């Protein structure tokens, strides 16, 4: 079962942003889903489902609202990069 939420905004807002009502509402939904994803409140799959799109499509859309698709700390990144890779023997 899906739920709905209403958000009030000034009637002139889409025009002020040079967008149609549909474009503005689509962007607002993406911004909300992206922020919840960035805050680690939603997974990328959950955020995509909320928007009615595929996970990859959601991840590729994140740049439109300035949200990184990979959200890890510098320490996590360094840990992954500096971790030794096991060498497999051909024998």
Secondary structure, DSSP 8 states (H G I E B T S, - for coil): ----------TTHHHHTT--HHHHHHHHHHHHHHHHHHTTSS-HHHHHHHHTS-HHHHHHHGGGGT--SS---HHHHHHHHHS--------
